[in-house]
Amino acid sequence: MDATVAQKFAIWVLPVLFAITVHEVAHGWVAKKLGDNTAWMLGRLTLNPAKHIDPVGTILVPGLLFMTSGMIFGWAKPVPVNWRNLHNIRRDMFLVALAGPAANLVMAIIWAILAKIAIEAQVAYFSVPLALMGMAGVQINLLLMVINLLPIPPLDGGRILNAVLPLSLSQIYQQIEPFGLIIMAGLLYTGLLGGLLLPVMDFFNQSILLMTGLK
């Protein structure tokens, strides 16, 4: 691993680990507040990344992406939620599903603030790496947020839409879930996925940069 590759890895690895870990913990934490202790009993309400590692999503895919593109993207093991334990299944399903993307939005703002602090500090051997890490944190969290909000089950957006649809339509919509990954692969292969994601990501990115004074 040469110096440039090592630097890129150092910049991206922490934002990615925090993004996928906090995303899953947020689901489990909200579920616990709403009556389901499954994630808590299984030790998943922790910021220890080791508890959330998925061999494919946390190791294989990020590794391949990093070696081929210099960027890192991945996902963690989904936090288990027993919907039957929730107080109000449809309302609470909406809130639990929304918690993950909302956590990514909050983290994107926090990373932007850290980047702003680093730039203004102008401390040698500190400001540039932290600023770059902060901007990487903004990008990875916005990407995770926007992807997960796509209304395709089993993504969070699919859960959210399912929770607000009339019950008759919800039952029909749930039948799409076994084909969710196929739909995502098709969108990626045709290039439609980027067309859907980039405008939304750019909107939130520009908004956060304006809000934090980075633009």
N, C-alpha and C positions, 0 to 999 in steps of 0.2 A: 504494500500500500504506500504510494508516494505521498509527499507532503501535502499536495493539493487535495488528493482524495481523502486523506486523513483529516484535513481541516474541514472539508465538506461534511464528513461523517460526524465530526465533533459538533458542528453547528446544528445538524438536523436531528441527531439521535434523541436528545432530551426533549425537544418539542414534540416529536412523534410519540415517544413513550408517555409523556404527560397527556397528550391529546387523546390517545386511545384508552388510557387508564382512567382518567377522570370522566370521560364519556360514559364508560361502563359503570363506574362507581355512582355517578349521578342517577342512572336508571335504578340501581339497587337501593340507593338512599331514599329516593322518592317512593319507591315501592314499599319500603319499610315504614315510612311515615303514613302510608295509606293502607297498611294492614298486612303486608306480606313480608315475612322475615326470612324467606328462603336464601337470598343472597347473603344476608348477615350470618345465618347459621352455617353457611358454607365457607365463611371467611373471605367473601368477595368484596366487602366494604372496606377496602384498604387501598392505599396508594402505592403499595408494593407491586411493581410491574410483574414480578414473578408469578403472582397469583392470577394474572389475567393473560398470560402469554398463550397465544395460539400458534402452534408450530408452522402453519401456513401463513396466516395473516400477520403475525408479529415477527417471524424470522425469514421464511422463504421468500414471500413476495417483496418485503422491503429490501432484502438482500439483493434479489435479482434486479429490482428497479434501480437500486443504488449503483450496481455495477454497470448497468446499461445506460442510465440517464443522469446519474449523479444526484438524483432526488430520492427521498424515502417516503413511502406511504404504506399504511397497513391498517390492521384492525386487531382487536383483542377478542378473547372468548366472550361471547354474549353472557351477560349476567342473567342467571335463571330467575324468572318471575312466575309465580303461581297465580294466574289471574283470578282463580276462584277465591283466593284469600283477600282480595281487595274489597273495600267497603262498597264501592259503586263501580262495577266492572268497566262499563263503557267510558264513564268520566275519568276513572283512574287510569285506564289504559291510555287515554289521551295524554294525561299528565306524565305518566311514566315514560312514554315514548318521546314526549317533547323534552324531557329532562336532559337527554344526551346531547342533542343539537344545541340546546340552550347553554349547557356547560361549555361546549366548544366556542360559542359566541363570546361568553364571558372570558374564557382563556385567551381568545384572540385579542380582546381589548387589553387584558393584563400584559400580554407579550408586547403589544404596541407601546404601552406605557413604559415597560422596561427598556424597549429600544429607544424611546424618547429620552429617558434618564441617561442611558449610556451615551447617546450622542451629545447631550448637553454637558456631561461630566468631563469629556475629553481627557480621559486618563489613559496614558500609554499602556498597551498590552491588555486593555480592559474594554475600552469603549467600542472598538470595531468588532471584536468577536461577539460581545453581548448584543450589539445593535443588529448584527447579521442573524444571530440566534433569535432575537426578538421578531425580526421580519419573517424568518422561517416559521416561527410559532404562529404568527398571524395567518400565513398561507396554509399551513397544514390544518389548523383548526377550522378555517373557513371552508376548506375543501371537504373535511369530514362532515361539517355541519350541512353543507349544501347537498352532498351525496346522500346523506342519511335522510334528508327531507324530501327526496324524490318519492312520489306517491306509489311506490312499487313494493308490495310486501315481499319479504319480511323486513324491509328497511323501516326505520322509524316513521318516515313519512307515510308508508303504507298503514302502519298501526294508527297513526293520527287520523288519516282519512277514514279508515275502517270504523273508528270510534265515533265519527260525526255523521256517517251515512245512516239513513233509515235502516232499521233492522233487516228488512227484506232485501235491500241492496247490499247491505253488509255481508249477508250470507253468500250472495253471489260473488262479491268482490273477494272474499276469502279463498275462493277456489283458484285465484290467480297465484297464490303463494308458492305452490310447487314449481312454478315457471318463472319466479322472480329473478333467479340468477341467469336464466337463459335470456330473459328480456334485457337485463343489464349487459350481458355479453354482446347481444345484438346491437344495443345502443353504442357500446364502445367500438365494436367492429365497423359500424357504419359512420362513425364520427359524430353521430347525433348527441352523444353524451357530453362531449366538450361544448357543443353549441348550446346545450341546456344549462350546463354548469357555469361556464365562464362569465356570462353577463350578470348572473346573480352574485357570483364571487366578487366580480369587479365592483358591483354596487356596494356590497358590505365592506370591501377593502377600502374604497375611496371614502366611505362614511367614517370608518375607524381612523383612517389617516387624518381626516379633517378634525375629528373629535379630539384626537390626542395631539394635534399640532405637528404631525409629521409631514403635513403637506401644506 
